[in-house]
Amino acid sequence: AGRSRPNTDKTTSSFRRKNKNTIYSIVQAPKQEITMGKKSKRSHKSGSNSHDENIVSDSDISNPDVGAAAAADAARKPPALRSVAEQAVETADNLRCEDPYEDVYEDGDDESYEDVYESSGDEEDEEYTEAMATGDEKAIAKKKQPKSSIPVVDMDDSNQPSQVKSYNPFLASNTSNSPLEMDETAYKMHHALAPEWPSLTLDIVPDRHLGDHRTRFPHTVTMVVGSQADGRGKNKLSVLRMSDLSRIPGSGREKTEKELDDEMLGDEWKHEDDDDAESAMSSDEEEEDVEELDPVLEHYSFPHSCGGINRVRVCPHNSDIVGVWSESGVVSLYDIGGALDVLDRSALGSTNSGKNDDAKKQQQQTVRKMRKDPFFVYSGHSTEGYAIDWSRVAPGRLATADCDGNIHIWDATHPITNDDIVAKYGKKNSSASPWGNSSFDIKPTYSAHGSNLDNPSVEDLQWSPTEATVLASAECGGYVRIYDVRCPGKAMISNKVNESGADVNVISWNGLVGNLLASGGDDGSFSVWDLRNFQTPDPSTPPKPLARFQSHRAPITSLEWHPTDESMIVVSDDHGTYIYDLSIEEDGPELFLGGVEGEIPPQLLFVHSGSEMTKEVHWHPQIPSCVATTSMSGFSVFIPSNL
């Protein structure tokens, strides 16, 4: 197949010569013309045949006697004895063929340097040969510039193609809603979900049957979220279960040997014999089939008539209980155990659930009826709030705080753990709920005090991971306070950690190192404190943090320590989610980083962007390095590739 030439007088077909990339044409001339060769055509055009008497012209052909005689005379002579003029005569014994067109190249033909570029002299050829021998790419590129000038089009800025730039979240110019392109190779897993209404809060619900430290794909994540609808009656508390969350397809990242071993064999290592090669290959094929599964979303919603939900927290001693702070100043407790049983039952037929027949049978017998309304409602706060936290040491102990600076301590008078419930009420069954007659002893323990009475809002609360009576609060005006519920009415330690007076939005207590506390402020900085040195001799002098990061250009909205790595912390602001490893230390005893705009701290390991106004972030306690976030644009669940 070749390129046809537009010609109204000739019909052209093309073919490719094998030895060169040249297109030749077979030309079928009109029937009334029988001339062949360039000289005959010129003779026909000039109308003269006076060059040589033996040359056959068009006029001779018109006279049969003359043309036949001349052709016969030329044919009788051997080719070696013919003159130049006689050799030019086209006869049946002396045919003349020439290419009617010059050589042309098709797009995609291989073009060598000698075919396209012409040498301008022996000196330049020697320079090119020397450059080829030494491997000087710049000299080779310079010598390969074509001699023919190519017109350069001066494009306007509007016609210039968009440039792909590296995203620096710490530059003020990047805070606009500019389009971002996701690099899939940065993730082991990434899944996103856009809900009906945005959510300000979420919390992870531990799975009861899948186990801890799960590294094998696909994953299952269960979380509880609260909506912020445009109508008071449209809000709801939802339990979301995302299953078959597989690795990103086509990411191009090679799996490590440990990941391949975990995917094939699970957490327990089993050596394979040579005889088991076929079974290993079949397990690899099954693993590939599992990774190609589409993610599945299941959910159950509870109506919330008290308006938008500000914060939700799952009880660590019993994941069936969820505390909810509403915008109307009401704290509600929900029993989501029935919804979890239904979601577990729907996964019984899944090939990836990892349950045996006995576990499935037992699970089918423990499905309880669901109660859609909260089993406990408390309206003792004067206004709405955001701070709520369950104690990890004392079962059933809860702390809530409002925007007026009041902190209330809850103590359950009803058994909380499953073992205590079974000991008191017997084995659970599908027709009864243990929370029908539950009650809590709630005491307004602390009220607004100190120098921030004009804005005493308590933004966050955190119970100590080791002490049952100690909790910390993040308050407006830049204050962090430490309380002991055995001493009501006053704070044990009170420090203004932000000299500028910027509000402290969030705090997080390290669950592995009990003396480390992290705080994030409204000025975009977050700090790490050693509580052993948190109290200073001079109350007017703020303590010095172990580390302070000031690179963020937006308020810190959430932070949380890694559940199994004492030096790793995840932080979020309105523009993204950031993972830091504080074990990477700079020279000097303290870390004060990020004062210069655009400076990237060496402790920063990962940045997840693309969400609109990220509000809360949590580590999954059972899937290593799995992070769940909520924002105005939806939910994200991901695992970074470098963790």
N, C-alpha and C positions, 0 to 999 in steps of 0.2 A: 504494500500500500504506500502510495506516495502523494505528493502534492500536485494537483492538476493545475495547469496554467490557463488562465482565461484567454481564449483566442476564438474569434468568430469564424475564422476561415479554416481551422484545423481541429481535428479530434485527437486529443493527447491522452495517453496512458503512461504510467511511470513504473519503473522497477528500480531496485537497488543493486548496484554492482558490488560483488563480494569483496574485492580487494581494497576498495576505498568507499568512504561514505559519500557517494556522489549519486545524484539522481539523473538517470538518462531517460530520454523520451523517444518513443516510437511514433513517428509522425505519418499520418495517412494524408497524402496530398489530394487536392481536388482532381477529379478524373480528367479534366481537360489539360492539366499540366503533367508533363512527364519528365521535366528537367530534374537533374540530381546534381548536387555539388555546388559549391559557392561560385566557381568560375562560370559554370553554365548559367547560373542565375544572374550574374553580372552581365554576361553576354546577352541574356534575354532582355535585361533592363536597358542596356545601351543601344540595343538594336544593331550591333556591329559584330561581324565575324571575320574581320580582317587581320586578326593576330596571326593566324596560321591557316593554311588552306586545308589542313587535315583535321582541324577542330570541327566537330559537328555542332552546329548551332540550330536554333529553332527554325531559322529559314531553310536550313538544309533538310531538316526533318520534314518540313512541309513539302519538299521535293523528294520523292521516294528514290529516284535514280541517283541523285547526288549523294544523299545520306547513306544509302546502302553501299555505294562504291567506296566512299571514304572509310566507312566502318570495316568493309571487307579488306581493304589495303592494310589498315592498322592491325587487324586480327591476324593477318598472314605473317607478320614479322614476329620473331621471338621477342620476349620482354627485354632481354639484354641489349638488343639492337635498336630498340625504339628510342626516339628522341624524347626530349622533355615535353615537347608539344604533343607528341604521339601518346606518351604515358598519361597525359591529362585527359585524353579522350576516353569517355565512359562507354564501354561496350560490354557485351555479355562476358567477354573474356577479361575485362579490365574494369571492375566495378570500384567506384570511389565512395567511401562512407565517412562522414564527419559528424561530430556532435552538433546538433542544431542549437544547443544552449550551453551556457557556461555552467560550471559545477556549482551546485547549491547544497546547503546542509539543512537537514530537518532538525527541529527542536528535540533535544534529548540525545543527539548523536555525540559520541565521544570525540572530543576535539583535543588534539595534542598541541603541545606548545609550538611545534614547528608549523602546524597548519594555520594557527591563528595569529601568532606573533611573529613579526619579521625582525631579523637582526639588522642593526644599523651599522655594523662594522665588526672587524675581527677583534678589536679591543673589548667591545661590549660582550661578544660571545665568550671571550676568555674570562671576563668578570662573572658572567652567569655560570660558567662551568666551575669556576672556583667557589662560587657561593653554594652551588649544589654539592660540591665535595665537602665543604666545611659545615654544611647544614645551617647556614645563616639565613633564617626565615625572612628577616627584614630585607636583605639584599635580593633574595629570590622574588619576594613580592614586588619590590621596586623594579626589577628587570622584567617582570611579567606584565607591566602596565602596557596596554595596547597602544600602538602608534596612532591609530585613528582617534581623534578626539570625540568624546561622548558628551553630548550636551547635558549640562547640569541644571536641574530645575530648582530655582530658589523658591522653596515652599514657605508659605506663611505659617505663623504659629498655630493657626487654626487647623492647618492640614497636617501638622506634624503628628506622627503616631504617638500614642500614650506610652510613657516609659514606666517600667516596672521598678519600683524602688523598695528597698528594705524598710520595714515599718519599725519606727522607734516610738514606743508608747510614751516616752518621757519627754518628747518635744511638744511644745505648746502648739506648733503648727499642725500636729497630727491629731489634735483633739476634735477636729471637725469630722463630720460623717462622710469621709472619703471612702471610696470602694476599696475593700481588702480582698485579696485572693488567698484562699486557704492552701497551705502546704500540707498535703496529706501525709507526706513522709515524716512529719513531726509527730504523728499520732500512731499509737498502736490500735486505738479504738476511739471512735468519735461518732456520737449520735445526738441529734437535736430534735426538739419537739416544740411546736407552736400551739399553745393551748387556746381555749376560747377566750379567757380573760387572763390578763397578766397576774403574776404572783410576786409578792414582796418577800416570801419566805418559803423554805422547804426544810425537810429533815429526813435523814435516811432511816428506814425501818430495817433492822437486821433480819436476815432470813433465818427461819427456824429449822430448816431441813437441809440446806445446801452446804453448811459448814463454814469454817473460817479459812482465811488465807487461800482463797480460790484464785488460781492462775490459769486454769484451762478455759479456753474459749469454746462455745459462746457463754457470755455472762448473763446474769439476771440481777436487776436492780429494782428494789421496791422503795418508794419514798412517798411521803405525805406532803401535800402542798395546800396553801390557802389562797383563795382568789381575791381580786380587787375589781369587782364588777361595777358597772355604772348605776346599778340599782341595789338598794339595801337587801331586797328579797332574792336577788340573783346569786348571792355569794354562796360558796360551798367549800367544804373541806373534802379533798379528793385523795384517794389512795391510788397511786400509779404503780403498775408493775410492768417493767420493760424487760422482756426476755428475748433470747436468741440474739443478744448483742455480740456481733462477730467482729473480727479484725477488719480494718479498712481494706476493701478489695483493691488490688492494683496499686498499692502504695509504693511498690518498688523497693521496699526496705527488706533486706535479708533478715531472716529470723536467726536469733542466736541459738547456740547449741542447747542451752538450758531451756529456752522457750520451746524448741522442738521436742525435747525430752518431756517437758511438762504436758505438752499437748497430746503426745502419744501415750504417755504412761500415767499422767496425773501427778499427784504430789509424791506418791511412793515410787521409788526407783526399782525396776525389775530388769535384771540382765536377760538378754535374749540369746538363745542358742542358735547355732547355724541352721538347725532344722526348723526354726520358727521364722525363717525369712519370708515365707509366703504369708504367714499370718501378720507379720509386721507390715508387709506391703498392703494387705487388705485394710489394716487399721489406718494406714496413711490415707488410703482412698476414702475411708469413712470420715476421717478428720476433715479432708477437703470438702466432702459433701456437707458436713456440719457447718463449716465456715461460710458456705454459700447461702445459708438460710436467711430469709428476710426477718427483720426484727418484728416482734409482736408487742403490742401495747394493750394492756387490760387495765381497767380502772373501775372504781366504785366511789360514788360521791355521797356525802352527808350534807343535807341543807344546813346553812348557817344563817339564822334570822337576825343576828346581832350586827350585821353590816360587814364591812371589809375586814379581812384577817391581817393583823399586823405581824404576828409571829406564831410559829408552831414549834413544839418540842415533844419528842417521843421519850417516854419514860425508859431509862436504861435498864431498870429491873423488871419491867414488863412492857414489851413493845405493843401490847394491846391498848395502852393508855396514851392519849395524846392531849397535851395542854395547848389551848388556843387563846391568844390575846386578840381582842377585837377592837375596832375603832370606836365602839360605843362605851368602852370602859368596863367590859364584862369579860371575865376569864371563865372559859368552859373546858370541861374534861369530856372527851369522847372515848367510847369503847369501839375500836376498829377490829377487834378480834374476829368477829363474824365475817367481815369483808376479807380479812387475810385468809380465813379458812376457805372461803369460796374461791379465792384466787389460787390457793394451793391445790384445791380439788380440780380446778380447770387444767392444771399442769400435770395431772397424774399420767396422762397419756403421752407426755413428752418423752422423747428418747434421751434427752439431755438432763433430765431431772436428777438422775443418779439415785433414785429411791428403789429399794427392794420391795417385794410384794407385801411383806409384813408391815413395812412402814406405810405403804399406800393404804392397806386395809385399816390400820389404826387411824390414819388421817381421815379416812372417810367416816369413821365413827365419831370424830370429834368436831364436826362442823356444827357451829352454833348459830342460833338465830341472830340476825343483825338488829341493832337498835339504832335508829337513824338520829334520834335527838340526843343531846349530851346527857350523861348520867349525873353530872354535877355542874352547877352554875354558881359563880360568885360575882357579886356586883358591889363589893365593899370598897373598891377604889374610887377616888374622887374624879378621875378622868382616865382617858385612854393611856396606854403604855406600850412599850416594845420589849422590855426586859423580862425574861422568864427563863428559868433553868432548874432542872432536876438534879438533886444530889446523887453522885455516883457511889457514895459511901453509905448513906442512910436511906433505905428503901422508903419511897413514898414521901420524901421531904422535897418541897417545892418552894421556890422564891419567885415573887413577882414584884415589879416596881412600875410606877406610873410616871407621867410627865410632871407631876407636882413634887417629886422627890420622895414619895412614900414607898417603903419596902415592907411587904407582908410575907411572913413565913408560914408555910403550910406543913402540917404533919398529919399523915393519914392515920385514922383510927381503925382502918379496915386493912386486912392483909393485902399486900401488893404483889409479892412474888408468887409464882405459880405453885411452888411447894407449900407456902403458907396458906394459899387459898384452898388447896386440896386437903391440907391438914384440918382446916376449919369447916369446910363445906362438903368435903368429899370430892370424888372425881368429877371433872367437868363433863357436861353432856350437851347435846345440841339444843335442848329446850330451856336452858337456864343460863343466866348471866350473873357473874359474881358481884356485879357492881350495882345491883338493884337497891341495896340499903347501905351503900358506902357513905362515909362521911369524913370530913377533914377538920382538924383543929387549926384555924387560921388566926394569926395574931398580927396586928399592925405594929411591927417591931421598931422601925426607924422612920423618921420624917425628915423634911428638909432642914438643913442646918449648915453652918459655915458661912463663908463669904460669898457664895453663889446663890443667895436667896432670890435674886431677881430672875434667875433662870436655873431652877434646881432640878431639871429633868434628869432622871436616871435612864441612860440609853441602853445599858447592857449589864447583865449579872453573870457571874461564874462562881460555882461552888468549887472548893478546893478538892483536888483529886485524892487527897490523903486524909483530910480532916473533915469530920462530919458536921462541925459547927462553924466553919470558917468560909466566908464568901467574899468576893471582890465585886466592886461596882465601877462602871464607867459613867461619868457624869458630865454635864455641860459645864463650861467654864474652864475645862482642862484638868479636871480632878479625877484621880483614881483613889478609891478608899477601900480599906480592908476592914471587915466586920467579923465579930464573933457573936453568934446568937445567944450565947450565955451572958453577954453584957448588952442588953437592949438599950436603945436610946442614944448611943454614941459610937463613933468609929474608932477602932483600935489604931489605925494608921490612916492619915489623910495627907495627900501630897498633890500639889499642882504640877503635873508633869509637863504641861505645855505652858511655857512662860508667856506666849502670845495670847493665852486665854482661849485658844481654839478648842471646841468641844471634843471630848473623847467619845467616839462613836461605838467602838467595839473593843472587847478584851477577850483573851483566850489563855487559859491556864494549861501549862504543859502537863500532860498526863503521865509522862515518864520521868520528868525531872520536876519535882514538886515546888522548887523555889524559883522557877522561871515563869514569868507572866509577860504576855505580849499585849500591846495596846495600839489602836489605830485611831488617828485623829481626823478632824474636819479640815485640817490644813494639808492633807495628803501625805503626812509622815506616819510611820509606825515604828515603835520602839520595843526593845526587849529589856525587861527589868529583872534584877536579882533581888528577890524579896528579903534576902538576908541583909542587904544593904539599902533597903527601900526607905527606912526611916532615918532622917538626918538630924543631927543635934540642933540645928537651927531650922525651925519650921518655915522660915521665909526662903530658905535655900532649897531648890528642888534637887532630888537625887539625880545622879548620873546614870544613864542607861548603859547596859552592856553593849548595845548596838542601836543605832538610829538610822533609818533610811528615809531620805527626803527627796527621792527622785519622782514620786508620783505627783501629777498635776491636777488631781481630782481627789475629793474626800474618800477616805478609806471606808468601805461599806461593810466589809466582813473579813475575818481572818480566823485561822484554826491551825493548831499544831497537828503534825502527822501522827496517826495513832500508834505507829510502830517505829518511827524514826525521830529521835529526840531533837535533831537539829534542823528538821525540815518543816516549813510552814507555808501555807497557801494564803494569799492575800488578794482581795478584790477591790476595785474602785469602779467608777462609772464607765470606764473605757475597756476593762478587761480583767482577766484573772492571771495571777503571777505566782510562781512557785520559787521559793528561795531555799537555799541550803546554807545555813549559818555556820556550818563547820568549815567553810572556806573563809579563812581569816586573812585580813590585810596586816601589814606591818604595824605594830603598835598594840597597846593593850585594849583599845576601844575602837569601835566602828562607827564613824560618822560619815555616811556616804550619800551621794546624790544631791549635794547642794548646788551643783552646776546643772543648768538645763541640758537635757539630752544625755547626761552621764549615765551609763549602764553599770550597775554594781556587779562585781564579779560573782556575787552570791546568787544572782538571778539565773535560774536554770531553764525556765519555760514561761512563755507568754501565750495565753489563749485570748484572742480578740474576736471581734465580729459581733458580739452581743451588744444590745442597746441597754445601757444603764444596769450593769450587774449589781444585784442587791445582796445575795447571800451565796456562800460557797461552803461545801462540806467534803471531807474525805469519806470514802466508803470504808467502814470498819472491817469488812470481810474480804474486800478485793484490793490487793496492794496497789497503791498509787492511783486508784480510781477517784475522780473528782466529779461532783455534781454541782451545777450552778443554776441559779434562777435569775432572770432579768426581765425587762419590759418586753423583750422580743421572744422569750420562751425559755425552755430548759435545755441544758447541755450535759451530757455524760461523756467523759473522755478519759483516756489513759495516755500520758505523754510517752513518746518513744525512748526518751533518755532516762526514764525512771524504772 
